[in-house]
Amino acid sequence: MPTPDVVAAVILTVGLGLVFAVWILYDRVDALLHDSRRHRTVFHCVKCGTLYTRPRRRETGVCPKCGHSNLRLRF
Ligand SMILES: [Zn+2]
């Protein structure tokens, strides 16, 4: 039969481990969401004037409205 001290120590360790696991999980999910939003490339269609974005960094993007391939906007 474990003493109350050992039981308390085990409960504390498991609790802290759970808190750290959730912390790391949320940190990773947040970084993933933030990266997908940050790594978008902005395009302006020279044919129809539509402003649109595409995921990840790329040099050309096809317009969703007219299908014209445009170069990315540089700021
Ligand atoms: Zn277009």
PDB file of the backbone (N, CA, C, O) and the ligand in Angstrom, with CONECT records:
HET     ZN  A 101       1
ATOM      1  N   MET A   1       0.857  -1.209   0.000  1.00  0.00           N
ATOM      2  CA  MET A   1       0.000   0.000   0.000  1.00  0.00           C
ATOM      3  C   MET A   1       0.888   1.253   0.000  1.00  0.00           C
ATOM      4  O   MET A   1       1.663   1.450   0.936  1.00  0.00           O
ATOM      5  N   PRO A   2       0.790   2.099  -1.028  1.00  0.00           N
ATOM      6  CA  PRO A   2       1.620   3.310  -1.063  1.00  0.00           C
ATOM      7  C   PRO A   2       1.179   4.337  -0.027  1.00  0.00           C
ATOM      8  O   PRO A   2      -0.001   4.453   0.302  1.00  0.00           O
ATOM      9  N   THR A   3       2.148   5.067   0.468  1.00  0.00           N
ATOM     10  CA  THR A   3       1.840   6.096   1.469  1.00  0.00           C
ATOM     11  C   THR A   3       1.180   7.292   0.785  1.00  0.00           C
ATOM     12  O   THR A   3       1.332   7.471  -0.424  1.00  0.00           O
ATOM     13  N   PRO A   4       0.444   8.115   1.546  1.00  0.00           N
ATOM     14  CA  PRO A   4      -0.219   9.295   0.954  1.00  0.00           C
ATOM     15  C   PRO A   4       0.765  10.236   0.262  1.00  0.00           C
ATOM     16  O   PRO A   4       0.410  10.895  -0.716  1.00  0.00           O
ATOM     17  N   ASP A   5       2.010  10.302   0.767  1.00  0.00           N
ATOM     18  CA  ASP A   5       3.029  11.147   0.138  1.00  0.00           C
ATOM     19  C   ASP A   5       3.322  10.698  -1.296  1.00  0.00           C
ATOM     20  O   ASP A   5       3.425  11.508  -2.217  1.00  0.00           O
ATOM     21  N   VAL A   6       3.452   9.379  -1.449  1.00  0.00           N
ATOM     22  CA  VAL A   6       3.754   8.821  -2.779  1.00  0.00           C
ATOM     23  C   VAL A   6       2.579   9.067  -3.714  1.00  0.00           C
ATOM     24  O   VAL A   6       2.770   9.440  -4.871  1.00  0.00           O
ATOM     25  N   VAL A   7       1.346   8.855  -3.208  1.00  0.00           N
ATOM     26  CA  VAL A   7       0.137   9.078  -4.022  1.00  0.00           C
ATOM     27  C   VAL A   7       0.076  10.539  -4.464  1.00  0.00           C
ATOM     28  O   VAL A   7      -0.199  10.823  -5.630  1.00  0.00           O
ATOM     29  N   ALA A   8       0.332  11.472  -3.533  1.00  0.00           N
ATOM     30  CA  ALA A   8       0.311  12.900  -3.857  1.00  0.00           C
ATOM     31  C   ALA A   8       1.375  13.234  -4.892  1.00  0.00           C
ATOM     32  O   ALA A   8       1.125  14.012  -5.813  1.00  0.00           O
ATOM     33  N   ALA A   9       2.563  12.649  -4.747  1.00  0.00           N
ATOM     34  CA  ALA A   9       3.650  12.912  -5.691  1.00  0.00           C
ATOM     35  C   ALA A   9       3.291  12.410  -7.089  1.00  0.00           C
ATOM     36  O   ALA A   9       3.556  13.080  -8.087  1.00  0.00           O
ATOM     37  N   VAL A  10       2.682  11.215  -7.148  1.00  0.00           N
ATOM     38  CA  VAL A  10       2.295  10.641  -8.447  1.00  0.00           C
ATOM     39  C   VAL A  10       1.223  11.513  -9.096  1.00  0.00           C
ATOM     40  O   VAL A  10       1.307  11.808 -10.288  1.00  0.00           O
ATOM     41  N   ILE A  11       0.215  11.930  -8.322  1.00  0.00           N
ATOM     42  CA  ILE A  11      -0.867  12.771  -8.853  1.00  0.00           C
ATOM     43  C   ILE A  11      -0.303  14.100  -9.369  1.00  0.00           C
ATOM     44  O   ILE A  11      -0.687  14.569 -10.441  1.00  0.00           O
ATOM     45  N   LEU A  12       0.612  14.701  -8.598  1.00  0.00           N
ATOM     46  CA  LEU A  12       1.234  15.966  -9.006  1.00  0.00           C
ATOM     47  C   LEU A  12       2.034  15.811 -10.305  1.00  0.00           C
ATOM     48  O   LEU A  12       1.952  16.640 -11.211  1.00  0.00           O
ATOM     49  N   THR A  13       2.814  14.713 -10.364  1.00  0.00           N
ATOM     50  CA  THR A  13       3.643  14.476 -11.548  1.00  0.00           C
ATOM     51  C   THR A  13       2.772  14.279 -12.787  1.00  0.00           C
ATOM     52  O   THR A  13       3.040  14.855 -13.841  1.00  0.00           O
ATOM     53  N   VAL A  14       1.722  13.455 -12.651  1.00  0.00           N
ATOM     54  CA  VAL A  14       0.824  13.199 -13.781  1.00  0.00           C
ATOM     55  C   VAL A  14       0.112  14.497 -14.188  1.00  0.00           C
ATOM     56  O   VAL A  14      -0.022  14.786 -15.377  1.00  0.00           O
ATOM     57  N   GLY A  15      -0.339  15.271 -13.203  1.00  0.00           N
ATOM     58  CA  GLY A  15      -1.021  16.542 -13.476  1.00  0.00           C
ATOM     59  C   GLY A  15      -0.129  17.517 -14.209  1.00  0.00           C
ATOM     60  O   GLY A  15      -0.539  18.130 -15.195  1.00  0.00           O
ATOM     61  N   LEU A  16       1.103  17.659 -13.721  1.00  0.00           N
ATOM     62  CA  LEU A  16       2.063  18.573 -14.375  1.00  0.00           C
ATOM     63  C   LEU A  16       2.393  18.091 -15.787  1.00  0.00           C
ATOM     64  O   LEU A  16       2.510  18.890 -16.716  1.00  0.00           O
ATOM     65  N   GLY A  17       2.541  16.775 -15.934  1.00  0.00           N
ATOM     66  CA  GLY A  17       2.824  16.200 -17.252  1.00  0.00           C
ATOM     67  C   GLY A  17       1.699  16.499 -18.218  1.00  0.00           C
ATOM     68  O   GLY A  17       1.947  16.818 -19.381  1.00  0.00           O
ATOM     69  N   LEU A  18       0.455  16.400 -17.748  1.00  0.00           N
ATOM     70  CA  LEU A  18      -0.720  16.683 -18.572  1.00  0.00           C
ATOM     71  C   LEU A  18      -0.745  18.149 -18.998  1.00  0.00           C
ATOM     72  O   LEU A  18      -1.009  18.468 -20.158  1.00  0.00           O
ATOM     73  N   VAL A  19      -0.463  19.045 -18.027  1.00  0.00           N
ATOM     74  CA  VAL A  19      -0.440  20.477 -18.326  1.00  0.00           C
ATOM     75  C   VAL A  19       0.612  20.784 -19.387  1.00  0.00           C
ATOM     76  O   VAL A  19       0.349  21.538 -20.324  1.00  0.00           O
ATOM     77  N   PHE A  20       1.805  20.199 -19.242  1.00  0.00           N
ATOM     78  CA  PHE A  20       2.874  20.435 -20.221  1.00  0.00           C
ATOM     79  C   PHE A  20       2.506  19.858 -21.585  1.00  0.00           C
ATOM     80  O   PHE A  20       2.805  20.461 -22.616  1.00  0.00           O
ATOM     81  N   ALA A  21       1.856  18.683 -21.596  1.00  0.00           N
ATOM     82  CA  ALA A  21       1.467  18.058 -22.865  1.00  0.00           C
ATOM     83  C   ALA A  21       0.471  18.944 -23.606  1.00  0.00           C
ATOM     84  O   ALA A  21       0.608  19.161 -24.810  1.00  0.00           O
ATOM     85  N   VAL A  22      -0.536  19.460 -22.889  1.00  0.00           N
ATOM     86  CA  VAL A  22      -1.545  20.332 -23.509  1.00  0.00           C
ATOM     87  C   VAL A  22      -0.895  21.636 -23.980  1.00  0.00           C
ATOM     88  O   VAL A  22      -1.218  22.149 -25.051  1.00  0.00           O
ATOM     89  N   TRP A  23       0.023  22.162 -23.168  1.00  0.00           N
ATOM     90  CA  TRP A  23       0.742  23.398 -23.508  1.00  0.00           C
ATOM     91  C   TRP A  23       1.495  23.229 -24.837  1.00  0.00           C
ATOM     92  O   TRP A  23       1.384  24.062 -25.736  1.00  0.00           O
ATOM     93  N   ILE A  24       2.270  22.125 -24.942  1.00  0.00           N
ATOM     94  CA  ILE A  24       3.058  21.870 -26.147  1.00  0.00           C
ATOM     95  C   ILE A  24       2.140  21.653 -27.350  1.00  0.00           C
ATOM     96  O   ILE A  24       2.413  22.137 -28.449  1.00  0.00           O
ATOM     97  N   LEU A  25       1.045  20.914 -27.125  1.00  0.00           N
ATOM     98  CA  LEU A  25       0.088  20.640 -28.206  1.00  0.00           C
ATOM     99  C   LEU A  25      -0.489  21.947 -28.762  1.00  0.00           C
ATOM    100  O   LEU A  25      -0.502  22.154 -29.975  1.00  0.00           O
ATOM    101  N   TYR A  26      -0.967  22.826 -27.873  1.00  0.00           N
ATOM    102  CA  TYR A  26      -1.555  24.092 -28.312  1.00  0.00           C
ATOM    103  C   TYR A  26      -0.513  24.973 -28.987  1.00  0.00           C
ATOM    104  O   TYR A  26      -0.825  25.680 -29.945  1.00  0.00           O
ATOM    105  N   ASP A  27       0.714  24.936 -28.500  1.00  0.00           N
ATOM    106  CA  ASP A  27       1.795  25.718 -29.095  1.00  0.00           C
ATOM    107  C   ASP A  27       2.051  25.269 -30.527  1.00  0.00           C
ATOM    108  O   ASP A  27       2.228  26.101 -31.417  1.00  0.00           O
ATOM    109  N   ARG A  28       2.073  23.947 -30.756  1.00  0.00           N
ATOM    110  CA  ARG A  28       2.311  23.412 -32.101  1.00  0.00           C
ATOM    111  C   ARG A  28       1.159  23.763 -33.038  1.00  0.00           C
ATOM    112  O   ARG A  28       1.381  24.184 -34.174  1.00  0.00           O
ATOM    113  N   VAL A  29      -0.089  23.585 -32.553  1.00  0.00           N
ATOM    114  CA  VAL A  29      -1.275  23.876 -33.373  1.00  0.00           C
ATOM    115  C   VAL A  29      -1.285  25.353 -33.756  1.00  0.00           C
ATOM    116  O   VAL A  29      -1.575  25.702 -34.901  1.00  0.00           O
ATOM    117  N   ASP A  30      -0.966  26.220 -32.789  1.00  0.00           N
ATOM    118  CA  ASP A  30      -0.931  27.662 -33.034  1.00  0.00           C
ATOM    119  C   ASP A  30       0.135  28.011 -34.061  1.00  0.00           C
ATOM    120  O   ASP A  30      -0.109  28.820 -34.956  1.00  0.00           O
ATOM    121  N   ALA A  31       1.321  27.405 -33.942  1.00  0.00           N
ATOM    122  CA  ALA A  31       2.406  27.676 -34.886  1.00  0.00           C
ATOM    123  C   ALA A  31       2.016  27.227 -36.290  1.00  0.00           C
ATOM    124  O   ALA A  31       2.308  27.915 -37.268  1.00  0.00           O
ATOM    125  N   LEU A  32       1.354  26.070 -36.391  1.00  0.00           N
ATOM    126  CA  LEU A  32       0.926  25.562 -37.695  1.00  0.00           C
ATOM    127  C   LEU A  32      -0.089  26.502 -38.342  1.00  0.00           C
ATOM    128  O   LEU A  32       0.028  26.825 -39.524  1.00  0.00           O
ATOM    129  N   LEU A  33      -1.096  26.944 -37.560  1.00  0.00           N
ATOM    130  CA  LEU A  33      -2.128  27.838 -38.076  1.00  0.00           C
ATOM    131  C   LEU A  33      -1.519  29.164 -38.490  1.00  0.00           C
ATOM    132  O   LEU A  33      -1.847  29.704 -39.547  1.00  0.00           O
ATOM    133  N   HIS A  34      -0.633  29.686 -37.658  1.00  0.00           N
ATOM    134  CA  HIS A  34      -0.009  30.977 -37.932  1.00  0.00           C
ATOM    135  C   HIS A  34       0.853  30.899 -39.187  1.00  0.00           C
ATOM    136  O   HIS A  34       0.831  31.813 -40.011  1.00  0.00           O
ATOM    137  N   ASP A  35       1.617  29.810 -39.339  1.00  0.00           N
ATOM    138  CA  ASP A  35       2.475  29.648 -40.510  1.00  0.00           C
ATOM    139  C   ASP A  35       1.668  29.586 -41.796  1.00  0.00           C
ATOM    140  O   ASP A  35       2.050  30.184 -42.802  1.00  0.00           O
ATOM    141  N   SER A  36       0.545  28.857 -41.767  1.00  0.00           N
ATOM    142  CA  SER A  36      -0.245  28.740 -42.985  1.00  0.00           C
ATOM    143  C   SER A  36      -0.824  30.082 -43.392  1.00  0.00           C
ATOM    144  O   SER A  36      -1.019  30.340 -44.580  1.00  0.00           O
ATOM    145  N   ARG A  37      -1.106  30.951 -42.403  1.00  0.00           N
ATOM    146  CA  ARG A  37      -1.625  32.284 -42.721  1.00  0.00           C
ATOM    147  C   ARG A  37      -0.501  33.210 -43.183  1.00  0.00           C
ATOM    148  O   ARG A  37      -0.693  34.021 -44.089  1.00  0.00           O
ATOM    149  N   ARG A  38       0.677  33.087 -42.557  1.00  0.00           N
ATOM    150  CA  ARG A  38       1.776  33.977 -42.874  1.00  0.00           C
ATOM    151  C   ARG A  38       2.389  33.674 -44.232  1.00  0.00           C
ATOM    152  O   ARG A  38       2.787  34.589 -44.952  1.00  0.00           O
ATOM    153  N   HIS A  39       2.468  32.382 -44.591  1.00  0.00           N
ATOM    154  CA  HIS A  39       3.123  32.000 -45.841  1.00  0.00           C
ATOM    155  C   HIS A  39       2.147  31.984 -47.010  1.00  0.00           C
ATOM    156  O   HIS A  39       2.099  31.019 -47.774  1.00  0.00           O
ATOM    157  N   ARG A  40       1.370  33.052 -47.146  1.00  0.00           N
ATOM    158  CA  ARG A  40       0.487  33.179 -48.291  1.00  0.00           C
ATOM    159  C   ARG A  40       1.076  34.237 -49.213  1.00  0.00           C
ATOM    160  O   ARG A  40       1.671  35.213 -48.755  1.00  0.00           O
ATOM    161  N   THR A  41       0.908  34.038 -50.501  1.00  0.00           N
ATOM    162  CA  THR A  41       1.424  34.988 -51.477  1.00  0.00           C
ATOM    163  C   THR A  41       0.252  35.751 -52.078  1.00  0.00           C
ATOM    164  O   THR A  41      -0.769  35.158 -52.424  1.00  0.00           O
ATOM    165  N   VAL A  42       0.402  37.075 -52.201  1.00  0.00           N
ATOM    166  CA  VAL A  42      -0.664  37.922 -52.730  1.00  0.00           C
ATOM    167  C   VAL A  42      -0.440  38.161 -54.223  1.00  0.00           C
ATOM    168  O   VAL A  42       0.675  38.450 -54.657  1.00  0.00           O
ATOM    169  N   PHE A  43      -1.506  38.037 -54.991  1.00  0.00           N
ATOM    170  CA  PHE A  43      -1.443  38.281 -56.434  1.00  0.00           C
ATOM    171  C   PHE A  43      -2.493  39.309 -56.820  1.00  0.00           C
ATOM    172  O   PHE A  43      -3.542  39.416 -56.184  1.00  0.00           O
ATOM    173  N   HIS A  44      -2.194  40.067 -57.878  1.00  0.00           N
ATOM    174  CA  HIS A  44      -3.155  41.005 -58.444  1.00  0.00           C
ATOM    175  C   HIS A  44      -3.274  40.672 -59.915  1.00  0.00           C
ATOM    176  O   HIS A  44      -2.285  40.727 -60.646  1.00  0.00           O
ATOM    177  N   CYS A  45      -4.474  40.326 -60.359  1.00  0.00           N
ATOM    178  CA  CYS A  45      -4.674  39.930 -61.752  1.00  0.00           C
ATOM    179  C   CYS A  45      -4.626  41.162 -62.654  1.00  0.00           C
ATOM    180  O   CYS A  45      -5.367  42.121 -62.442  1.00  0.00           O
ATOM    181  N   VAL A  46      -3.738  41.132 -63.675  1.00  0.00           N
ATOM    182  CA  VAL A  46      -3.624  42.270 -64.595  1.00  0.00           C
ATOM    183  C   VAL A  46      -4.739  42.242 -65.638  1.00  0.00           C
ATOM    184  O   VAL A  46      -4.975  43.233 -66.328  1.00  0.00           O
ATOM    185  N   LYS A  47      -5.416  41.114 -65.749  1.00  0.00           N
ATOM    186  CA  LYS A  47      -6.464  40.976 -66.770  1.00  0.00           C
ATOM    187  C   LYS A  47      -7.826  41.457 -66.238  1.00  0.00           C
ATOM    188  O   LYS A  47      -8.517  42.223 -66.910  1.00  0.00           O
ATOM    189  N   CYS A  48      -8.213  41.002 -65.017  1.00  0.00           N
ATOM    190  CA  CYS A  48      -9.545  41.362 -64.504  1.00  0.00           C
ATOM    191  C   CYS A  48      -9.488  42.171 -63.208  1.00  0.00           C
ATOM    192  O   CYS A  48     -10.530  42.607 -62.718  1.00  0.00           O
ATOM    193  N   GLY A  49      -8.306  42.380 -62.644  1.00  0.00           N
ATOM    194  CA  GLY A  49      -8.189  43.240 -61.463  1.00  0.00           C
ATOM    195  C   GLY A  49      -8.483  42.569 -60.137  1.00  0.00           C
ATOM    196  O   GLY A  49      -8.554  43.252 -59.115  1.00  0.00           O
ATOM    197  N   THR A  50      -8.656  41.258 -60.117  1.00  0.00           N
ATOM    198  CA  THR A  50      -8.956  40.546 -58.870  1.00  0.00           C
ATOM    199  C   THR A  50      -7.709  40.455 -57.983  1.00  0.00           C
ATOM    200  O   THR A  50      -6.604  40.196 -58.462  1.00  0.00           O
ATOM    201  N   LEU A  51      -7.912  40.671 -56.693  1.00  0.00           N
ATOM    202  CA  LEU A  51      -6.847  40.516 -55.710  1.00  0.00           C
ATOM    203  C   LEU A  51      -7.081  39.181 -55.009  1.00  0.00           C
ATOM    204  O   LEU A  51      -8.154  38.956 -54.450  1.00  0.00           O
ATOM    205  N   TYR A  52      -6.090  38.296 -55.034  1.00  0.00           N
ATOM    206  CA  TYR A  52      -6.278  36.978 -54.429  1.00  0.00           C
ATOM    207  C   TYR A  52      -4.968  36.478 -53.824  1.00  0.00           C
ATOM    208  O   TYR A  52      -3.893  37.004 -54.111  1.00  0.00           O
ATOM    209  N   THR A  53      -5.082  35.451 -52.983  1.00  0.00           N
ATOM    210  CA  THR A  53      -3.896  34.874 -52.333  1.00  0.00           C
ATOM    211  C   THR A  53      -3.817  33.390 -52.639  1.00  0.00           C
ATOM    212  O   THR A  53      -4.816  32.740 -52.949  1.00  0.00           O
ATOM    213  N   ARG A  54      -2.585  32.867 -52.541  1.00  0.00           N
ATOM    214  CA  ARG A  54      -2.343  31.438 -52.712  1.00  0.00           C
ATOM    215  C   ARG A  54      -1.470  30.984 -51.550  1.00  0.00           C
ATOM    216  O   ARG A  54      -0.594  31.726 -51.105  1.00  0.00           O
ATOM    217  N   PRO A  55      -1.702  29.759 -51.052  1.00  0.00           N
ATOM    218  CA  PRO A  55      -0.857  29.274 -49.956  1.00  0.00           C
ATOM    219  C   PRO A  55       0.593  29.089 -50.395  1.00  0.00           C
ATOM    220  O   PRO A  55       0.875  28.850 -51.570  1.00  0.00           O
ATOM    221  N   ARG A  56       1.499  29.204 -49.442  1.00  0.00           N
ATOM    222  CA  ARG A  56       2.950  29.059 -49.630  1.00  0.00           C
ATOM    223  C   ARG A  56       3.509  30.172 -50.507  1.00  0.00           C
ATOM    224  O   ARG A  56       2.763  30.913 -51.147  1.00  0.00           O
ATOM    225  N   ARG A  57       4.831  30.275 -50.525  1.00  0.00           N
ATOM    226  CA  ARG A  57       5.521  31.304 -51.288  1.00  0.00           C
ATOM    227  C   ARG A  57       5.761  30.803 -52.708  1.00  0.00           C
ATOM    228  O   ARG A  57       6.402  29.770 -52.903  1.00  0.00           O
ATOM    229  N   ARG A  58       5.255  31.523 -53.689  1.00  0.00           N
ATOM    230  CA  ARG A  58       5.442  31.132 -55.080  1.00  0.00           C
ATOM    231  C   ARG A  58       5.499  32.368 -55.957  1.00  0.00           C
ATOM    232  O   ARG A  58       5.055  33.444 -55.555  1.00  0.00           O
ATOM    233  N   GLU A  59       6.051  32.213 -57.165  1.00  0.00           N
ATOM    234  CA  GLU A  59       6.250  33.358 -58.063  1.00  0.00           C
ATOM    235  C   GLU A  59       5.032  33.643 -58.926  1.00  0.00           C
ATOM    236  O   GLU A  59       4.742  34.804 -59.217  1.00  0.00           O
ATOM    237  N   THR A  60       4.308  32.594 -59.344  1.00  0.00           N
ATOM    238  CA  THR A  60       3.128  32.806 -60.180  1.00  0.00           C
ATOM    239  C   THR A  60       1.910  32.134 -59.553  1.00  0.00           C
ATOM    240  O   THR A  60       2.020  31.129 -58.851  1.00  0.00           O
ATOM    241  N   GLY A  61       0.727  32.732 -59.834  1.00  0.00           N
ATOM    242  CA  GLY A  61      -0.521  32.173 -59.332  1.00  0.00           C
ATOM    243  C   GLY A  61      -1.617  32.387 -60.356  1.00  0.00           C
ATOM    244  O   GLY A  61      -1.728  33.465 -60.939  1.00  0.00           O
ATOM    245  N   VAL A  62      -2.439  31.349 -60.579  1.00  0.00           N
ATOM    246  CA  VAL A  62      -3.517  31.430 -61.560  1.00  0.00           C
ATOM    247  C   VAL A  62      -4.724  32.115 -60.931  1.00  0.00           C
ATOM    248  O   VAL A  62      -5.141  31.751 -59.831  1.00  0.00           O
ATOM    249  N   CYS A  63      -5.286  33.103 -61.620  1.00  0.00           N
ATOM    250  CA  CYS A  63      -6.444  33.860 -61.136  1.00  0.00           C
ATOM    251  C   CYS A  63      -7.661  32.944 -61.020  1.00  0.00           C
ATOM    252  O   CYS A  63      -7.975  32.217 -61.962  1.00  0.00           O
ATOM    253  N   PRO A  64      -8.357  32.969 -59.863  1.00  0.00           N
ATOM    254  CA  PRO A  64      -9.521  32.100 -59.693  1.00  0.00           C
ATOM    255  C   PRO A  64     -10.728  32.564 -60.520  1.00  0.00           C
ATOM    256  O   PRO A  64     -11.668  31.796 -60.730  1.00  0.00           O
ATOM    257  N   LYS A  65     -10.702  33.820 -60.989  1.00  0.00           N
ATOM    258  CA  LYS A  65     -11.837  34.383 -61.712  1.00  0.00           C
ATOM    259  C   LYS A  65     -11.730  34.150 -63.227  1.00  0.00           C
ATOM    260  O   LYS A  65     -12.679  33.690 -63.862  1.00  0.00           O
ATOM    261  N   CYS A  66     -10.546  34.479 -63.799  1.00  0.00           N
ATOM    262  CA  CYS A  66     -10.412  34.403 -65.264  1.00  0.00           C
ATOM    263  C   CYS A  66      -9.368  33.389 -65.724  1.00  0.00           C
ATOM    264  O   CYS A  66      -9.298  33.092 -66.917  1.00  0.00           O
ATOM    265  N   GLY A  67      -8.555  32.848 -64.815  1.00  0.00           N
ATOM    266  CA  GLY A  67      -7.582  31.830 -65.194  1.00  0.00           C
ATOM    267  C   GLY A  67      -6.267  32.365 -65.714  1.00  0.00           C
ATOM    268  O   GLY A  67      -5.423  31.587 -66.159  1.00  0.00           O
ATOM    269  N   HIS A  68      -6.066  33.685 -65.671  1.00  0.00           N
ATOM    270  CA  HIS A  68      -4.815  34.284 -66.142  1.00  0.00           C
ATOM    271  C   HIS A  68      -3.722  34.053 -65.097  1.00  0.00           C
ATOM    272  O   HIS A  68      -3.962  34.192 -63.898  1.00  0.00           O
ATOM    273  N   SER A  69      -2.516  33.698 -65.561  1.00  0.00           N
ATOM    274  CA  SER A  69      -1.395  33.470 -64.641  1.00  0.00           C
ATOM    275  C   SER A  69      -0.688  34.794 -64.368  1.00  0.00           C
ATOM    276  O   SER A  69      -0.249  35.472 -65.297  1.00  0.00           O
ATOM    277  N   ASN A  70      -0.579  35.161 -63.089  1.00  0.00           N
ATOM    278  CA  ASN A  70       0.018  36.444 -62.703  1.00  0.00           C
ATOM    279  C   ASN A  70       1.255  36.257 -61.851  1.00  0.00           C
ATOM    280  O   ASN A  70       1.417  35.245 -61.169  1.00  0.00           O
ATOM    281  N   LEU A  71       2.129  37.260 -61.903  1.00  0.00           N
ATOM    282  CA  LEU A  71       3.300  37.285 -61.021  1.00  0.00           C
ATOM    283  C   LEU A  71       2.876  37.805 -59.651  1.00  0.00           C
ATOM    284  O   LEU A  71       1.928  38.584 -59.552  1.00  0.00           O
ATOM    285  N   ARG A  72       3.575  37.379 -58.585  1.00  0.00           N
ATOM    286  CA  ARG A  72       3.208  37.788 -57.234  1.00  0.00           C
ATOM    287  C   ARG A  72       3.471  39.278 -57.034  1.00  0.00           C
ATOM    288  O   ARG A  72       4.303  39.875 -57.718  1.00  0.00           O
ATOM    289  N   LEU A  73       2.736  39.871 -56.072  1.00  0.00           N
ATOM    290  CA  LEU A  73       2.911  41.278 -55.749  1.00  0.00           C
ATOM    291  C   LEU A  73       4.160  41.429 -54.887  1.00  0.00           C
ATOM    292  O   LEU A  73       4.393  40.632 -53.979  1.00  0.00           O
ATOM    293  N   ARG A  74       4.956  42.446 -55.173  1.00  0.00           N
ATOM    294  CA  ARG A  74       6.149  42.734 -54.365  1.00  0.00           C
ATOM    295  C   ARG A  74       5.932  44.054 -53.654  1.00  0.00           C
ATOM    296  O   ARG A  74       5.513  45.035 -54.268  1.00  0.00           O
ATOM    297  N   PHE A  75       6.214  44.083 -52.372  1.00  0.00           N
ATOM    298  CA  PHE A  75       6.014  45.315 -51.597  1.00  0.00           C
ATOM    299  C   PHE A  75       7.351  45.949 -51.272  1.00  0.00           C
ATOM    300  O   PHE A  75       7.398  46.995 -50.625  1.00  0.00           O
TER     301      PHE A  75
HETATM  302 ZN    ZN A 101      -8.219  37.488 -63.394  1.00  0.00          ZN2+
END
